[in-house]
């Protein structure tokens, strides 16, 4: 058991041994008391992959799974992956490759199809998708929503979760309804980079004290994350790999032991079907 007598899960982190700190970041997390990681594949173009078809994303997913296996060896618990296509890919395909939004959406849906092939693996918990978190024309917005809806359909078929990159909002009820209509329960949809309160999907709260206090006092299911991007040009961005364990310590000091159990045991079981306590050594 970790120093906190509880699992400590970072729900959204990037680990890049080929370009960034890589496994050193995992070691920092573990030394600070972290036990479990959900590793999200980096955007494909950050890894030098220029995708023109769904199959082109496969090397990104394969490398991410290698990293997950290496990270697991360093943790008291283990690591898992969420695999998919970053919504920013639509801008890359339109601006860099000359595709129109519909063509770009088809390529991205193909990438989600490939990611879903891995969903029955023990080390894969879900898909990642989303829509622009920047100002985008209506046709780009609609094309991105089509990609996200495809992720919901495939996650429902494969009985896995979906992590979303999306706009800064406290209400995604409509998106949760889309998931439910596709057969995916709303509690299997997680909004990455969320505030402490969110209607619809489960919030994965960026681990800053003000937002965590809101989530803790709200009492609804939530997760904690850093969104550490492991980019040598942006060291520590968004938050460093030690942050989640440090914030767990802070939550305990503030009297929020129930919130820690919520974020690191109850909600991972609800959203992903994992037992973070049983997977501790």
N, C-alpha and C positions, 0 to 999 in steps of 0.2 A: 504494500500500500504506500502511496506517496506520502510526503511529509504532512499533507493536509488530511490524511485518513479518508480521502475521497479521490475518485478519478478526476483528472483535470484535462478537459478536451478543448483544443482549439479547432473550431468548426470550419475555418476557411483560411488556409495558409498555402503559399507557393514555396516549393523547395526546388532549387535549380543548381545541382552540383556542376553543371557544365558552364554556367555563366556567372553564378552568384556565390553565396556562402555555402549553400548546399547543406551537407550533413552537419557542419559546424552549427548551423542554426538549430537543427534538431537537438544537438547536444546541449545548447544553451537552454532550450525549452525544457529538456529533461532535468538538467541541473537545477532549474528554478522550481521544479516540482510538477512539471507537466507530464502527463502519462499517455495521452491519446491525441492523434492528429487526423484531420480530414484534409488531405492534400488535393488541391485543385490544379488541373493542368493549366499551365500558362497559356496565354493566347498564342495561337499557332505561329503567327508572324514574329513573335518574340523569340521563338526557337528556330527561326530561319526556314519555316515551312510556309510556302506560298501555295495555298490550296485553290485548286480549280475544279475539284470534285470531292465528294464525300470521302472517298478512299484515301485522299491525300492527308487527312487528319490522323490516320492510323499510327504513324510513327510518333506523334505527340502523345497519344494514349499509351503506347507501348513503353515509351521512356518514362512516363509518369508512374506506371505500375512498377517499373524497376526501382524507381526512387522510393515508392511506398514500401517495397520489400526491404530496402536498405535502411529506411527510417525505422521500421518495425524492430529491427535488430538492436536499435539504440534506446528503445522505450520500455518502460516498465509495463505499459499496456501494449498498444499497437497503433499502426496507421492504416487508414483506408483511403480510397480515392473517390472523387466525383469527377466524371469525365464528360466533356462536351465542347461546345463552341461558344466562345465569348461573343456577346452581342456586337462588340466593336468590329467584328470581322466583316459586317456588312459594309462599313465605311471603307475597309481595305479593299473589298471586292469591287465596290463601285468606283472609288477614287483611284485605286492602283491598277485594277485589272480591266476597268471599262465595262463591267457588267451593269445591267439595269437592276433595280431593286428586286424584281421577281426572279431574275436569274440568280442573283446573289442569295436570295432566300432558298432557292432550290439546292444550291451547293451546301448551304449551312444545314438544311434539313437532312441532306445526305450525310453530313458529318455527325449529326445526332443519331442517325440510323446506325452508323458504324460504332459510335460510343455505346449504344444500347446492346450491341453484341457482347459487351463485356459485363453486362449488368447481373448475370447469374454467377459471377465470380465472388468468392468470399471477401476479397479485398476491394470490391467496388460497391459503394452504397447508393450511388445514384448518378443522375445526369446533371449537367449544368447547361443553362440556357438563359434567356432573358430578352430584354429589349433596351433601346437606347436610354441612357441616363444623361443625355445631352439633348439639346434642341435638334429635332430631326423633322424633315418633311413628312407629310402624311403618307406618301407611298413607302418610305423607308420604315415608318412606324408600323404600317399594316403588314409589310413583308416580315418585319421582326416578330410581330405577334403570331404570324403563321409558323415561324420557327419554334416559338415557345409552345404553341398549342401542339405541335408535333412531339415535343419533348414530353408533354403531359400524356399524350396518347401512348407513347412507347413506355413511359414509366408505369402507367396503369397496366399495360400488358406484361411488363417484366416485374411488377410488384417492387418497385424501388422508388426512391425519393427524387426530387428535383430541386437543385439550388438555383436561385434566380439572381442575376445581375439586373437591376432595374432602377428606375428613377427614385429620387429621394421623396418618399411619401409615407404617411402614416395610415393609408387606407388602400389596400389592394384587394378589396372584397370581390370586385369583378373578376380579377385574375383567379382567385380561389374558386369562384363559381365556374370558370372555364375548366379548371382542373377537375372539379367534381363532375362536370358534365362529360368529361373524357373518361371518368371512372377512377380518377386519382383523388383520394381523400385530401382535404385541404391541409391536414396535419402532416402530409407527406411533401408539402411544398414549403421551402425555406427561403426567405428573402435575405440574401447576403447584404452586408453593409447596412443593417437596419438600425433604426432608432429604438428606444426602449419600449415604445408602444407601436403596435401595428395591427390593423384589422385585416383578417383574411389569412395569409400564410403565417407560419411561425417566424418570428424575427431572429436573425442571427446578429446579435448586437455587437457593434464595434466597441471594443472594450475600453471605453472611457468612463470615468467614474460617474459623470452626470447621467449618462444614458443607462448605465448599469443600475443606478439607484432607482430610476424610473421603472425599469424592468423588474427589479427585485420587489418593489412595493406594489406593482401591478399584480403580481402573483400568477400570471398566465405563463404557459410554456415559452421558453426562450433558450437560445444558445449563445455562446460567447466566441468571438473571433478576433484575430488581429488583421487579417488581409495582408500579412507580411508578403511583399512581392519579390523578395530576394533578387534585387537588381543592384549591381555594384555602383551604378550611376545615381541611385537613390537609396543610400544605406538607411535602414530602419523604417522605410516607408512600407506600408501605411503605419503600422505599429510594429515594434520589434518582437522577436519570437519569445521573449521572456514575459511579455505583457499579460497574457491570460493567467499564468500562475500568480503573478504579482497582484492582479485584480481579484483573484480568488482569495488571496490573503487579506486584501482590503475588505472584501465583502464579509469575511468571517469576523474581522475586527469590528466591523460596523453592526454585527449581530444578524447578518443575513445568511445563516447556515442553511435555512430552508431553500433560499434562492440558489445557493451553490448546488444543492442536491437536485433541484429542478433543472438547472442548466447542464449538469454534467452526468446525471444518471437518468432522471425521469424523461426529459425531453429527447435525448438521444434514443431512448427506447421507443418513444412515441413516433418520432420522425423517421428513424432509420431501422428500427427493429433490432438494435444492438444492445448488448449488456456490457456497459463499461466497467462494472464491478467484477463480473466473471472473467473479463479479459485481462485483468491485472494478474501479474505473476504472483 
